[in-house]
């Protein structure tokens, strides 16, 4: 029997561990991601964001769902729809509700809407529409409050300036109100984390080494009472990640680190799919065992 996504997240929070979510910008990455999760006896999500079928090679959310069904392991993996923006990285409006409908029809176990580029009230209202759809289908909804930078077109301000000024950080009072108004189940927060660049000219560049405001994470968790999500998980000092998990982070998205491993291996091997898959497998196992130190979470959460 497949594990329940909402229950798994709540169990992870109780045990102060984390559910990683691995993005699939290239379809061949999916198989080794699942295999690595199983081989580490971990529990994790496989996810795809709209930008990954618009600007990378994921093709569509349906293509990812179809690929996932080939390799899914119901005791270890879940399928999540990452970032569906209401206003995208190019500041264009997105017809987001039909995308949510498609994901539900395709069998995704949870969905995320990102209306963080709107005002607080507009964000809460758009999130409530998605949360209502998700809950009617029996699945949880993730939202974002604050501004996790990096996906926007154009130059991002220097990382140290972002952290020092707390630019875009999720506001405590707003977070509590937002959860009440929107009905979201998990909240993606801005606490020092940043996304990897997606522009053609910068997507191969190493991300700045980020850190987290752990006290702010703890305060946000206390204020909201729901699992918190860390987007832009690649490139953060592992000690900060582990402290953030203790403080309230229950899901961490990993995209750049694994994608770049795949793309580098493909380039070096002359587009040998198996070389790319091997690089992904090794990167995911290292993240689970060494960086996050969550090998064996299946046993921790479910006693198996």
C-alpha positions in Angstrom: 0.0 0.0 0.0 1.4 3.4 -1.0 2.3 5.8 1.8 0.0 8.8 2.4 1.7 12.1 1.7 0.0 14.2 4.4 0.5 11.6 7.1 4.1 11.1 6.1 4.8 14.8 6.4 3.2 14.9 9.9 5.2 11.9 11.0 8.4 13.5 9.7 7.7 16.6 11.8 7.0 14.5 14.9 10.4 12.7 14.5 12.2 16.0 13.6 13.3 14.6 10.3 12.9 15.8 6.7 11.3 14.6 3.5 13.5 15.6 0.6 11.8 16.4 -2.7 13.9 15.9 -5.9 13.1 17.9 -9.0 13.0 16.2 -12.4 13.9 18.7 -15.2 15.1 15.9 -17.4 12.9 12.7 -17.6 15.8 10.2 -17.5 16.7 11.5 -14.0 13.6 10.0 -12.5 14.6 6.4 -12.5 17.9 6.8 -10.6 16.3 9.2 -8.1 13.8 6.6 -7.1 16.4 3.8 -7.0 18.7 5.9 -4.7 15.8 6.7 -2.3 14.9 3.0 -2.1 18.6 1.9 -1.7 19.0 4.3 1.2 15.7 3.0 2.8 14.6 6.6 2.8 11.3 8.3 2.2 11.2 11.2 -0.4 9.2 13.0 -3.0 9.8 13.1 -6.8 8.5 16.5 -8.1 8.3 18.7 -11.1 7.7 22.4 -11.4 6.1 24.3 -14.3 9.4 25.9 -15.2 10.9 22.4 -15.7 8.6 21.6 -18.6 8.5 25.2 -19.9 12.3 25.8 -19.9 14.0 22.4 -19.4 13.2 18.9 -20.7 10.5 17.5 -18.4 8.0 17.7 -21.3 4.8 18.0 -19.2 3.5 17.1 -15.7 1.7 14.1 -17.4 5.0 12.9 -18.9 6.6 13.0 -15.4 3.6 11.2 -13.9 3.8 8.5 -16.6 7.6 8.1 -16.0 7.0 8.0 -12.2 4.5 5.1 -12.5 7.2 3.0 -14.3 9.6 3.2 -11.4 7.7 4.3 -8.3 8.0 2.5 -5.0 4.9 3.1 -2.9 6.8 2.4 0.4 9.4 5.0 -0.3 8.3 7.6 -2.8 5.6 10.1 -3.4 4.8 12.3 -6.4 4.5 16.1 -5.9 3.7 19.0 -8.2 6.2 21.7 -7.4 5.9 25.5 -8.2 2.8 26.3 -10.2 3.1 30.1 -10.3 0.2 32.5 -10.5 2.7 35.0 -11.9 5.8 33.4 -13.3 9.5 34.2 -13.3 9.1 36.4 -16.4 6.3 38.2 -14.5 3.6 36.9 -16.8 0.2 35.7 -15.5 -0.3 32.0 -15.5 -3.7 30.2 -15.9 -2.8 28.1 -12.9 -6.1 26.4 -11.9 -6.3 24.1 -15.0 -2.7 23.0 -14.2 -3.8 21.9 -10.7 -6.7 20.0 -12.3 -4.4 18.2 -14.6 -2.1 17.2 -11.7 -5.0 15.8 -9.7 -6.2 13.9 -12.8 -2.6 12.6 -13.4 -2.4 11.2 -9.8 -0.1 13.6 -8.1 -0.2 13.1 -4.3 0.2 16.8 -3.4 0.4 20.1 -5.2 2.0 23.5 -4.8 0.7 26.9 -5.8 3.1 29.9 -5.7 1.3 33.2 -5.6 4.1 34.9 -3.6 4.6 37.6 -6.3 1.1 38.9 -5.5 0.0 41.0 -2.5 -0.7 39.2 0.8 -4.4 39.2 0.2 -4.2 38.0 -3.4 -1.7 35.3 -2.4 -4.1 34.0 0.3 -7.1 34.1 -2.1 -5.3 32.3 -4.9 -3.9 29.7 -2.5 -7.3 29.1 -1.0 -8.7 28.3 -4.5 -6.0 25.6 -5.0 -6.3 24.3 -1.4 -10.0 23.8 -1.9 -9.4 21.9 -5.1 -6.7 19.8 -3.5 -8.6 19.0 -0.4 -11.7 18.0 -2.4 -9.4 15.5 -4.1 -8.0 14.3 -0.8 -4.5 15.7 -1.2 -2.5 18.4 0.6 -1.6 21.8 -0.8 1.7 23.7 -0.4 2.0 27.5 -0.7 4.7 30.1 -0.5 4.9 33.3 1.6 7.8 35.6 1.3 10.2 35.7 -1.7 12.6 32.8 -2.3 14.8 34.5 -4.8 16.7 33.1 -7.8 14.1 32.2 -10.4 13.4 35.8 -11.5 14.6 37.0 -14.9 17.4 39.5 -14.5 20.2 39.9 -12.0 19.6 38.9 -8.4 21.1 41.1 -5.7 24.2 39.7 -3.9 23.4 36.9 -1.5 25.1 38.6 1.5 22.9 41.7 0.9 19.8 39.5 0.8 20.7 37.8 4.1 21.8 41.0 5.9 18.7 43.0 4.9 16.4 39.9 5.2 15.0 40.9 1.8 11.9 38.8 1.0 12.0 36.9 4.4 8.7 35.5 5.5 7.0 37.7 8.0 5.9 36.0 11.3 2.5 37.8 11.8 1.7 37.4 8.1 2.5 33.7 8.2 0.0 33.0 10.9 -2.7 34.9 9.2 -1.9 33.4 5.8 -2.3 29.8 7.0 -5.6 30.6 8.6 -6.9 32.4 5.5 -5.6 30.1 2.8 -6.1 26.7 4.3 -2.7 25.5 3.0 -1.2 22.4 4.6 2.5 23.2 4.3 4.2 26.6 3.8 7.3 27.3 1.8 9.3 30.1 3.6 12.1 32.5 2.8 14.7 32.3 5.6 18.0 32.8 3.7 17.4 30.1 1.1 17.6 30.9 -2.7 16.7 29.1 -5.9 19.3 28.1 -8.5 19.3 30.3 -11.6 17.3 29.0 -14.5 18.4 31.5 -17.2 20.4 29.9 -20.0 23.4 32.1 -19.3 23.5 31.3 -15.6 22.0 27.8 -15.0 25.4 26.1 -15.0 26.9 28.4 -12.4 27.5 27.3 -8.8 24.9 28.7 -6.4 26.2 31.0 -3.7 26.7 29.1 -0.4 23.6 30.0 1.5 22.7 29.9 5.2 19.5 29.9 7.2 18.1 32.1 10.0 17.3 29.1 12.3 15.7 31.3 15.0 13.3 32.7 12.4 12.4 29.1 11.2 11.6 28.2 14.8 9.4 31.2 15.3 7.6 30.6 11.9 6.9 27.0 12.9 5.5 28.1 16.3 3.4 30.8 14.6 1.9 28.6 11.9 1.7 25.1 13.5 2.2 23.4 10.1 5.2 21.8 8.4 7.5 24.3 6.7 9.2 23.8 3.4 12.7 24.9 2.3 13.0 25.6 -1.4 16.4 26.1 -2.9 17.9 23.3 -0.8 21.1 22.9 -2.9 24.1 24.9 -1.8 23.2 25.5 1.8 25.7 24.6 4.5 24.6 21.2 5.8 24.9 22.3 9.4 22.3 25.0 8.8 20.1 22.5 7.1 20.2 20.1 10.0 19.5 22.9 12.5 16.6 24.1 10.3 15.1 20.6 10.3 15.1 20.6 14.1 13.5 24.0 14.1 10.6 23.1 11.8 11.6 22.4 8.2 9.8 19.2 7.2 10.3 19.2 3.4 13.4 20.3 1.5 13.5 20.8 -2.3 16.7 19.8 -4.1 17.0 20.7 -7.8 20.2 22.5 -8.9 22.8 20.0 -7.3 21.3 16.9 -8.9 20.4 18.6 -12.2 23.9 19.9 -12.7 25.4 16.5 -11.9 23.2 15.0 -14.7 24.0 17.7 -17.2 27.7 17.6 -16.5 27.8 13.8 -16.9 25.8 14.0 -20.1 28.1 16.7 -21.6 31.3 14.7 -20.6 30.0 11.4 -22.0 28.6 12.7 -25.2 24.9 12.4 -24.1 25.2 8.9 -22.7 21.9 8.5 -20.7 23.3 5.8 -18.5 26.3 8.0 -17.5 23.8 10.8 -16.7 21.7 8.4 -14.6 24.8 7.1 -12.7 25.7 10.7 -11.8 22.2 11.3 -10.5 22.1 8.1 -8.5 25.4 8.9 -6.8 24.4 12.5 -6.1 21.1 11.6 -4.5 22.6 8.8 -2.4 25.2 11.2 -1.1 22.6 13.9 -0.3 20.5 11.4 1.6 23.4 9.7 3.5 26.0 12.4 4.0 24.4 15.8 3.6 20.9 15.2 5.2 21.9 12.1 7.1 18.5 10.5 6.7 19.3 7.1 5.4 16.8 4.7 7.0 13.9 7.2 7.4 11.5 4.5 6.2 12.3 2.5 9.4 12.2 5.6 11.6 8.7 6.7 10.3 7.0 3.4 9.7 9.1 0.8 11.6 10.2 -1.0 8.5 
